[in-house]
Amino acid sequence: MRSSHLTLKDVDKRRVQLWWTSLFIVVAVTVAIAVVYLGDEFLPESLRFYEDLSNWVVVVLVGGLALAFLVYVIEKEMHLRRLTNLLVDERVLSAALANRLKEISALSEVGKAINTTLDLNDLLQMILSSALELLGGTEGSIMLLDEGRTHLEVVSYRGPAMEVISGRSEVGKGIAGTVAARREPMLIHDDTLEELGPGHPERGIRSSMCVPLIRRDELLGVLNLNETEGKRRFTQHDLEALGLFAEHAAIAIGNASLFERERETVARLEELDRLKSDFVATVSHELKTPLTAIIGSATTLSRRGPRMNEEQRGSFIEMIERQGQRLLRLVEDILTSAQIESGMPRLRRELVDLRSSAEVIIGDLQHSQYAETREVVLRTVPDRPHVWGDLGALQQIMSNLIENALKYTTEGTIDVLIEETETETRITVADEGPGIASDKLDSIFDRFRQADQSLTRGRGGVGLGLYIVKSLVDAHNGTIQVTSEEGRGTRFLIAMPKRTEDRQRPLLEPPAAVRSDG
């Protein structure tokens, strides 16, 4: 039988046979010696020639045979022991190989499984569940880099905690931050945590593994497994297996993140397309209304003008002028929006008297169709507040805000407050209108966005007024805030530095004419 085919049972059987054979030989030799020394008394006289042999010859012969047999037995025993060790090593290696193949097979199956979903949240939970099932541990977490790529944030956790653990770690600090900075896996035990210094978790971690998540040489974050109950102590082999698993996980996370970004992009494009469709429909309506009024008034004057009195003709001429101004404001807002979108030229900087500008705007709007039952109250502190900025842009900001307030306030007062401090100038426009729903406050400054389409349809506008206001305020390095309560009115607060230090910033140069929201 060849040694490669032997089993531990076969080797043990041979060793038993060897020792039984040895025992038999020892007994036989003992009997032979006894016969030699004691047999003379029982032999016939004629056969007692053995007594002439020296005792030492007998001892040498018997001892030689015994020694030769002893050497044989020792050699066989050593050989069998080597076979036993080889078979034990083979069994250990076979078990290790079987476990390794089992792990690789499990990792392969997990890799296939985690690449079947593109939902990021489900994927992260699947990754943690699979990692804990394969390698053990009491808890696991995934931390991804933030947009600034300076901090890691916990985006998924699985473990015994009652609540999902949330955390933020700076790259280069703590276990996760160190792994992210070095892009190398790390194996930590409770007796080596202190070597990392401050910043490591203080949650009774007994053993921990942390590996980087890298996809196409881009660091996405880290995958971390912890043992907090002391039932398991991770090994270097476990760390290597987790590193292999992390390669599959990083690919899946990268694909899911890319899919999520693409899905968000598609959703934004669909929303933009819908808004543009609404914008085209609204613009068509807004253009048609004043044009119809202008054409109708002009036709009436052309046909019946000579038979009209001065008051009738003046009424039709006033309508043509009013609708023409409305049409002009609409076209200017569209052109201004296009300029902002394509890249803004510079503002003209000058010291602007905001009270005088506001008085001109309020005076013009008092004659509009919206100001019949509304009153605009202007307050300034000090009496003549000033700001460095573009006169046309500042007039458009105030005009759009005041006209919006007039349009959406059925009756009541529009309060305009302009105040000046040592560092900034503030413009506040507050109305007593229907207000804006809280879920729409974040989107009212978007292009083509209108807080209430039903209200806008009756009052005009294409959703560009507040977008232009926000863009012009940003161009002055200012800020705009809005507070509103449904049924109680809306308040816009603009704050602009009295004189910006950044005079070279590319900014919008709007037409000098005063414009308002169309």
DOLOVO-354652 format. One line per 8 residues: number of its first residue (from 1); their letters; for each residue x, y, z of C-alpha. Coordinates in Angstrom, 2 decimals, padded with zeros to 5 digits. Each point is the difference from the previous one (the first is absolute). Example, Ala and Ser with C-alpha at 12.3 -4.5 7.8 and 13.67 -1.06 7.14 Angstrom:
1 = AS = 012.30,-004.50,007.80 | 001.37,003.44,-000.66
REM end
This chain:
1 = MRSSHLTL = 000.00,000.00,000.00 | 001.40,003.38,-001.01 | 000.44,002.58,002.74 | -002.04,002.55,-001.91 | -002.96,-002.39,000.31 | 000.48,-000.76,003.68 | -002.36,001.29,002.62 | 000.57,000.66,003.67
9 = KDVDKRRV = -001.88,-003.23,000.75 | 002.38,-001.98,-002.21 | 003.05,001.50,001.70 | -001.36,-000.73,003.46 | -000.68,-003.59,-001.08 | 003.60,-000.42,-001.19 | 001.35,001.41,003.24 | -002.06,-002.52,001.98
17 = QLWWTSLF = 001.29,-002.81,-002.22 | 003.58,001.22,000.48 | -000.26,000.01,003.77 | -001.69,-003.42,000.11 | 002.77,-001.38,-002.22 | 002.58,001.61,002.29 | -001.63,-001.59,003.02 | 000.01,-003.40,-001.70
25 = IVVAVTVA = 003.70,000.29,-000.87 | 000.88,001.06,003.55 | -001.84,-002.98,001.40 | 001.67,-002.35,-002.52 | 003.47,001.33,000.82 | -000.67,-000.33,003.73 | -001.11,-003.57,-000.48 | 003.06,-000.75,-002.13
33 = IAVVYLGD = 002.37,001.37,002.67 | -001.77,-001.99,002.65 | 000.37,-003.11,-002.09 | 003.69,000.68,-000.53 | 000.80,000.53,003.66 | -002.40,-002.43,001.56 | -000.34,-002.65,-002.66 | 003.31,-001.70,000.75
41 = EFLPESLR = -001.49,-001.85,002.92 | -002.59,-001.66,-002.21 | 002.25,-000.88,-002.96 | 001.64,-003.42,-000.46 | 003.66,-000.27,000.83 | 000.92,-000.29,-003.63 | -001.58,003.34,-000.88 | 001.54,002.07,002.72
49 = FYEDLSNW = 002.67,001.36,-002.31 | -001.60,003.49,000.48 | 001.44,000.30,003.45 | 003.39,000.55,-001.51 | -001.13,003.21,-001.61 | 000.83,003.06,001.92 | -002.85,001.83,001.58 | 001.11,003.27,-001.60
57 = VVVVLVGG = -000.46,-001.42,-003.52 | -003.59,-000.80,000.78 | -000.56,003.44,001.48 | 001.53,001.70,-003.03 | -002.12,-001.93,-002.43 | -003.22,000.50,001.86 | 000.82,003.64,000.75 | 000.86,000.64,-003.66
65 = LALAFLVY = -003.28,-001.44,-001.13 | -001.86,002.04,002.59 | 001.83,003.20,-000.96 | -000.60,-000.55,-003.72 | -003.66,-000.54,000.64 | -000.13,003.09,002.26 | 001.50,002.14,-002.77 | -002.54,-001.40,-002.41
73 = VIEKEMHL = -002.88,000.76,002.35 | 001.21,003.56,000.66 | 000.41,000.67,-003.72 | -003.47,-001.32,-000.73 | -001.47,002.01,002.87 | 001.63,003.20,-001.29 | -001.24,-000.72,-003.47 | -003.51,-000.57,001.23
81 = RRLTNLLV = 000.14,003.17,002.09 | 001.04,001.99,-003.05 | -002.90,-001.51,-001.88 | -002.32,000.96,002.86 | 001.24,003.61,-000.01 | -000.33,000.19,-003.78 | -003.51,-001.37,000.12 | -000.96,002.41,002.80
89 = DERVLSAA = 001.47,002.95,-001.94 | -001.79,-001.19,-003.12 | -003.26,-000.21,001.89 | 000.49,003.51,001.43 | 000.89,001.41,-003.42 | -002.92,-001.76,-001.58 | -002.34,001.46,002.61 | 001.52,003.46,-000.47
97 = LANRLKEI = -000.28,-000.34,-003.78 | -003.59,-001.14,000.32 | -000.78,002.97,002.25 | 001.78,002.34,-002.40 | -001.93,-001.37,-002.96 | -003.18,000.32,002.02 | 000.82,003.65,000.80 | 000.89,000.77,-003.61
105 = SALSEVGK = -003.19,-001.66,-001.17 | -002.01,001.96,002.58 | 001.77,003.24,-000.98 | -000.75,-000.70,-003.65 | -003.67,-000.61,000.75 | -000.16,003.12,002.14 | 001.74,002.00,-002.73 | -002.63,-001.12,-002.46
113 = AINTTLDL = -002.78,000.77,002.44 | 001.12,003.52,000.87 | 000.37,000.86,-003.66 | -003.65,-000.86,-000.65 | -001.37,003.13,001.70 | 000.55,003.64,-000.84 | -001.86,001.46,002.96 | 002.80,001.46,002.13
121 = NDLLQMIL = -001.66,-000.40,003.42 | -001.00,-003.62,-000.65 | 003.47,-000.72,-001.39 | 001.80,001.36,003.07 | -002.13,-002.10,002.34 | 000.59,-003.08,-002.17 | 003.77,000.60,000.09 | 000.05,000.24,003.80
129 = SSALELLG = -002.24,-003.04,000.46 | 002.16,-002.09,-002.33 | 003.28,001.13,001.60 | -001.22,-000.79,003.52 | -001.36,-003.37,-001.12 | 003.26,-000.96,-001.71 | 002.53,001.27,002.53 | -001.92,000.38,003.25
137 = GTEGSIML = 000.03,002.97,002.33 | -002.74,001.76,001.91 | -000.34,003.16,-002.08 | 001.03,001.55,-003.27 | -000.10,003.43,-001.59 | 000.71,001.67,-003.32 | 001.39,003.53,-000.10 | 000.14,001.95,-003.26
145 = LDEGRTHL = 001.94,003.14,-000.87 | -001.96,003.24,000.05 | -000.10,002.41,-002.94 | 003.04,001.89,001.31 | 001.92,-003.30,000.30 | 001.31,001.09,003.40 | -002.31,-001.98,002.28 | -001.55,-003.46,000.18
153 = EVVSYRGP = -003.68,-000.31,000.86 | -001.82,-003.12,001.22 | -002.59,-000.80,-002.67 | -000.96,-003.50,001.13 | 000.24,-001.98,003.25 | -000.95,-003.50,001.03 | 000.31,-001.34,003.51 | -001.60,-000.21,003.44
161 = AMEVISGR = -000.35,003.77,000.52 | -003.56,001.11,000.59 | 000.44,002.93,-002.39 | 002.04,000.35,-003.13 | 003.39,001.36,000.99 | 000.83,003.21,-001.80 | 003.44,001.47,000.02 | 002.49,002.14,-001.79
169 = SEVGKGIA = 003.75,-000.55,-000.02 | 002.73,002.15,-001.46 | 002.22,-001.68,-002.56 | 003.32,-000.84,001.67 | -001.41,-000.28,003.54 | -001.30,-003.06,001.82 | -000.16,-003.50,-001.44 | -002.23,000.78,-002.98
177 = GTVAARRE = 001.76,003.27,-000.76 | 003.43,-001.67,000.12 | -001.12,-002.79,-002.35 | -001.46,002.56,-002.40 | 003.15,002.12,000.05 | 002.40,-002.94,-000.47 | -002.31,-002.02,-002.26 | 001.18,-003.09,001.86
185 = PMLIHDDT = -002.02,-002.52,002.06 | 000.44,-000.03,003.76 | -000.45,-002.72,002.63 | -000.47,001.27,003.54 | -000.44,-001.80,003.33 | -000.86,001.39,003.42 | 003.62,-000.18,001.11 | 001.19,002.10,-002.97
193 = LEELGPGH = -002.70,002.69,-000.09 | 002.04,002.30,002.23 | 002.80,000.08,-002.57 | -002.25,002.02,-002.32 | -000.29,002.81,002.50 | -003.16,002.10,000.45 | -002.80,-000.31,-002.52 | -000.70,-003.75,000.12
201 = PERGIRSS = -003.50,-001.17,000.97 | -000.78,-000.24,003.70 | -002.69,-002.68,-000.27 | 001.75,-003.03,001.45 | 001.44,-001.35,-003.24 | 001.91,-003.26,000.60 | 001.01,-000.66,-003.60 | -000.48,002.05,-003.16
209 = MCVPLIRR = 000.70,-000.17,-003.74 | -000.16,003.00,-002.30 | 000.70,-000.04,-003.74 | -000.16,002.75,-002.65 | -002.66,-000.02,-002.71 | 001.84,000.85,-003.21 | -001.50,-000.02,-003.50 | 002.17,000.77,-003.01
217 = DELLGVLN = 002.65,001.54,002.25 | -002.63,002.30,001.54 | -000.56,-000.18,003.75 | -003.72,-000.29,000.79 | 000.19,-000.65,003.74 | 000.73,-002.81,002.45 | -001.64,-003.24,001.13 | 000.32,-000.82,003.69
225 = LNETEGKR = -000.81,-003.14,002.06 | 000.18,-000.03,003.80 | -000.15,-002.63,002.72 | -001.23,001.51,003.26 | -000.93,-003.11,001.99 | 003.39,-001.71,-000.07 | -001.32,-003.18,-001.62 | 002.27,000.30,-003.03
233 = RFTQHDLE = 003.46,001.37,-000.71 | 000.55,000.89,-003.63 | 003.12,-001.36,-001.71 | 002.16,001.11,-002.90 | -001.78,-002.57,-002.13 | -003.35,001.63,000.89 | 001.42,003.40,-000.99 | 001.12,-001.35,-003.39
241 = ALGLFAEH = -003.45,-001.52,-000.58 | -001.68,003.31,000.93 | 002.33,001.83,-002.39 | -001.03,-002.32,-002.83 | -003.64,000.50,000.92 | 000.50,003.80,000.07 | 001.18,-000.04,-003.62 | -003.37,-001.41,-001.11
249 = AAIAIGNA = -001.84,002.34,002.36 | 001.80,003.11,-001.31 | -000.94,-000.86,-003.58 | -003.64,-000.49,000.99 | -000.09,003.23,002.05 | 001.57,001.95,-002.85 | -002.54,-001.37,-002.48 | -002.92,000.69,002.34
257 = SLFERERE = 001.23,003.55,000.72 | 000.43,000.66,-003.71 | -003.48,-001.37,-000.70 | -001.48,002.16,002.77 | 001.69,003.12,-001.37 | -001.20,-000.83,-003.50 | -003.50,-000.58,001.30 | 000.05,003.35,001.79
265 = TVARLEEL = 001.31,001.65,-003.16 | -002.77,-001.56,-002.07 | -002.57,001.11,002.58 | 001.37,003.55,-000.08 | 000.00,000.01,-003.79 | -003.57,-001.27,-000.05 | -001.01,002.65,002.51 | 001.82,002.68,-001.99
273 = DRLKSDFV = -001.68,-001.19,-003.18 | -003.37,000.17,001.72 | 000.75,003.46,001.35 | 001.12,001.18,-003.43 | -003.19,-001.37,-001.52 | -002.01,001.87,002.62 | 002.18,003.05,-000.64 | -000.69,-000.09,-003.74
281 = ATVSHELK = -003.72,-000.35,000.64 | 000.08,002.82,002.55 | 002.08,002.30,-002.23 | -002.37,-000.67,-002.89 | -002.90,000.97,002.22 | 001.82,003.02,001.43 | 001.00,001.22,-003.47 | -003.44,-000.60,-001.45
289 = TPLTAIIG = -001.87,001.94,002.68 | 001.72,003.41,-000.42 | 000.30,-000.44,-003.75 | -003.73,-000.68,-000.26 | -000.75,003.08,002.07 | 002.40,002.16,-002.03 | -001.32,-001.23,-003.35 | -003.61,000.34,001.14
297 = SATTLSRR = 000.51,003.54,001.30 | 001.92,001.05,-003.13 | -002.70,-001.47,-002.26 | -002.74,001.79,001.93 | 001.88,003.31,-000.22 | 000.62,-000.51,-003.70 | -003.64,-000.70,-000.81 | -001.89,002.15,002.52
305 = GPRMNEEQ = 002.61,002.56,001.02 | -001.55,003.00,-001.78 | -003.38,-000.68,001.68 | 001.50,-000.33,003.51 | 000.33,002.79,002.49 | 003.32,000.91,001.61 | -000.63,-002.08,003.12 | -000.78,-003.18,-001.97
313 = RGSFIEMI = 003.05,000.38,-002.22 | 002.18,000.66,003.07 | -001.29,-003.18,001.65 | 000.93,-002.17,-003.00 | 003.39,001.69,-000.35 | 000.69,-000.57,003.71 | -000.89,-003.69,-000.40 | 002.38,-000.33,-002.96
321 = ERQGQRLL = 002.80,001.64,001.99 | -000.67,-002.10,003.13 | -000.12,-003.28,-001.92 | 003.06,001.02,-002.00 | 001.93,000.59,003.24 | -001.17,-003.38,001.28 | 001.20,-001.63,-003.21 | 003.34,001.85,000.24
329 = RLVEDILT = 000.55,-001.18,003.60 | -000.72,-003.57,-001.00 | 002.47,000.08,-002.88 | 002.66,001.70,002.15 | -000.37,-002.63,002.74 | 000.44,-002.78,-002.55 | 003.09,001.70,-001.45 | 001.43,000.63,003.47
337 = SAQIESGM = -000.55,-003.64,000.94 | 001.78,-001.11,-003.17 | 002.92,002.32,000.81 | 000.28,-001.40,003.52 | -000.09,-003.57,-001.27 | 002.66,000.54,-002.68 | 002.43,001.98,002.16 | -000.32,003.44,001.51
345 = PRLRRELV = 002.01,003.07,-001.06 | 001.13,002.57,002.57 | -002.18,002.24,002.11 | 000.56,003.75,-000.07 | 000.91,001.11,003.52 | -001.20,003.34,001.33 | -001.38,001.47,003.20 | -003.76,-000.52,-000.24
353 = DLRSSAEV = -002.60,001.98,001.98 | -002.42,-002.81,000.79 | -002.81,002.25,001.26 | -000.13,001.98,-003.23 | 000.04,-003.21,-002.06 | -002.74,-001.56,002.12 | -002.19,003.12,-000.28 | 000.23,-000.10,-003.80
361 = IIGDLQHS = -000.91,-003.70,-000.09 | -002.89,000.38,002.44 | -001.30,003.00,-001.92 | -000.03,-001.94,-003.27 | -001.64,-003.03,001.58 | -002.72,002.04,001.69 | -001.48,000.52,-003.47 | 000.11,-003.71,-000.89
369 = QYAETREV = -003.03,-002.27,-000.10 | 001.05,-001.65,003.29 | 000.06,003.12,002.23 | -003.70,000.87,000.03 | -000.72,-001.26,003.53 | 003.55,-000.25,001.32 | 002.23,002.55,001.66 | 003.80,-000.03,-000.05
377 = VLRTVPDR = 001.63,001.51,003.10 | 003.69,000.92,-000.32 | 002.18,000.39,003.07 | 003.73,000.77,-000.03 | 002.61,000.08,002.78 | 001.87,002.31,-000.23 | -001.91,002.36,-002.24 | 002.27,-000.64,-003.01
385 = PHVWGDLG = 001.52,-003.49,000.18 | 002.67,-000.71,-002.62 | 001.77,-003.03,-001.39 | 002.70,-000.59,-002.60 | -001.57,-001.91,-002.87 | -001.55,000.06,-003.43 | -002.92,002.41,-000.15 | -001.95,-001.96,-002.63
393 = ALQQIMSN = 000.49,-003.30,001.82 | -001.04,001.46,003.36 | -003.08,001.57,-001.56 | -000.95,-003.33,-001.55 | 000.43,-001.79,003.33 | -002.33,002.41,001.80 | -002.43,000.20,-002.92 | -000.40,-003.78,-000.25
401 = LIENALKY = -000.51,-000.42,003.74 | -002.48,002.87,000.36 | -001.99,-000.99,-003.09 | -000.13,-003.60,001.22 | -001.39,001.23,003.30 | -002.59,002.11,-001.82 | -001.05,-002.89,-002.23 | -000.52,-002.48,002.81
409 = TTEGTIDV = -001.55,002.36,002.55 | -003.73,000.44,-000.59 | -000.22,002.92,002.40 | 002.04,001.49,002.78 | 003.41,001.60,000.36 | 003.35,-000.75,-001.61 | 002.75,000.96,002.43 | 003.39,000.94,-001.52
417 = LIEETETE = 002.81,000.64,002.48 | 003.51,001.06,-001.05 | 002.55,000.28,002.80 | 003.74,000.51,000.14 | 002.54,-001.28,002.53 | 003.75,000.44,000.21 | 000.68,-003.05,-002.13 | -003.10,-000.70,-002.11
425 = TRITVADE = -003.21,001.34,-001.47 | -003.28,-001.89,000.43 | -003.12,000.08,-002.13 | -003.15,-001.55,001.48 | -003.25,-000.48,-001.95 | -002.93,-001.40,002.00 | -003.57,-000.58,-001.14 | -003.29,-001.20,001.45
433 = GPGIASDK = -000.72,-002.48,-002.78 | -000.86,-003.71,000.10 | 003.55,-001.05,000.86 | 002.08,-002.87,-001.35 | -000.19,-003.64,001.09 | 003.04,-001.09,002.03 | 000.77,-002.89,-002.37 | 000.35,002.46,-002.90
441 = LDSIFDRF = 002.24,002.60,001.64 | 003.19,-001.77,-001.09 | -000.97,000.03,-003.69 | -001.51,003.44,-000.59 | 003.35,001.38,-001.22 | 000.36,-002.71,-002.66 | -000.38,000.95,-003.62 | -003.51,-000.51,-001.43
449 = RQADQSLT = -001.24,-000.81,003.52 | -003.22,001.52,001.35 | -001.25,-000.67,003.49 | -003.67,-000.23,-001.01 | -000.83,-000.53,-003.67 | -003.71,000.67,000.53 | 000.67,003.44,001.52 | 002.58,000.88,-002.64
457 = RGRGGVGL = -002.32,-000.80,-002.87 | -002.33,002.77,001.13 | 002.73,002.53,000.76 | 002.57,-000.58,-002.72 | 003.64,-000.98,000.28 | 002.21,-002.75,-001.42 | 002.00,-000.99,003.08 | 003.14,002.05,-000.74
465 = GLYIVKSL = -000.39,002.98,002.33 | 001.38,-001.53,003.20 | 002.65,-001.94,-001.93 | 001.27,003.33,-001.40 | -000.17,001.63,003.45 | 002.06,-002.80,001.55 | 002.57,000.13,-002.81 | 000.41,003.78,000.25
473 = VDAHNGTI = 000.28,-000.14,003.80 | 002.69,-002.69,-000.30 | 001.77,002.19,-002.55 | 000.22,002.73,002.67 | 001.49,-002.55,002.47 | -003.22,000.26,001.99 | -002.49,-002.41,001.53 | -003.77,-000.38,-000.24
481 = QVTSEEGR = -002.27,-001.64,002.56 | -003.73,-000.69,-000.11 | -002.39,-000.72,002.84 | -003.67,-000.72,-000.59 | -003.07,-001.32,001.73 | -003.02,-001.13,-001.94 | -002.80,002.54,000.38 | 002.27,002.49,001.78
489 = GTRFLIAM = 002.22,001.36,-002.77 | 003.62,-000.22,-001.19 | 003.16,001.89,000.92 | 003.14,000.28,-002.15 | 003.22,001.28,001.59 | 002.99,000.96,-002.15 | 003.37,000.83,001.57 | 002.83,001.41,-002.11
497 = PKRTEDRQ = 003.44,001.22,001.07 | 000.24,003.77,-000.20 | 003.05,-000.32,-002.20 | 001.31,-003.31,-001.28 | 003.75,-000.58,-000.11 | -000.30,-002.30,-003.02 | -000.40,002.52,-002.79 | 001.46,-002.26,-002.68
505 = RPLLEPPA = -002.62,-002.74,000.30 | -001.91,-000.57,-003.29 | -003.53,001.23,000.63 | -003.15,000.77,-001.92 | -000.44,003.39,-001.64 | -003.78,000.30,-000.37 | -001.74,002.56,-002.20 | -000.41,003.36,001.68
513 = AVRSDG = -003.78,-000.05,-000.30 | -001.96,-000.92,003.09 | -001.48,-003.46,-000.32 | -002.24,-002.21,002.09 | -001.21,-003.55,000.13 | -002.03,-000.90,-003.05
REM end
